[in-house]
Amino acid sequence: MNFQSYFSGAFGQSANVEMSTDGGSTWNLIYSCFPSIAWSMQEVVLTSYSGPIGLSSVKLAFHTNDNGEIASGWAVDDIVLYSGGLAVESYILMLDSVVIDTVPPDVLDYQFDLTTIQFGQEYTACVSATYCGVSSENECFTFIGGYMPPPGNFIVYNSVSSTSGAAILDWEAPANNSTSLAGYIFYRNDSVVYFSYDTISEYRDLNLLPGHYCYDVTAIYDLTPGGGGLVSLQNPIEQAPNAWILSMGLSFRLSTTSPAGSLIPRCGSLD
């Protein structure tokens, strides 16, 4: 704490800064001013009373005493109480006022689980910093859910005869789907081979010659009110061979739309 002081100390006058930790019932001396014949800057170091193990609430007082002699007075001005900077202990992340996670201070980016985000619904994501066990005000960002879930458990089998082969594609309907599923689009070696405006769960790609083939499947959703209108292709799905479909996160700091994924297809050879 800094303040300007005019205190001559004449006639035995004293000038002290005192602190109370019990609401003013008792006071303890923490600083005494030295006499000066001009205005001077005084600095009171409060480090030992602050920080994570410091005092949570105090009162400060400026107390002068003539000590039974002639009072010469004490003038105080420009009082400034400041901190040299506090370290962030953690960040608290919230979605619609519900605490989702707490992360260390070196984590400056966060991705929500998109299976909890419904398409077209408005959300408010907030983050606050914790200092000495006390949380700051929230910094918030409002976004509209733009994620449409992909098909799940996508698997490709082959079926080979003496004259030709076939690829059998199996999958599950998108999980946590709150929108209108209208069908699927199938890709072979990055080219569309079939549109299905039906919620089937198997597709057979027949009469294949020997060769190497890669397959992808993506869902189509009807986004028009009441249905029956134009359909929109869902976001590109992200998959890994011989593994479950990976979840992609939505960064509330950067975007209000769905993230861009990449198609990692199921591949195989017919010999």
Summary of the structure (lengths in Angstrom):
residues: 271
radius of gyration: 34.7
end to end distance: 82.3
largest distance: 119.5
contacts: 699
relative contact order: 0.13
helix: 3%
strand: 48%
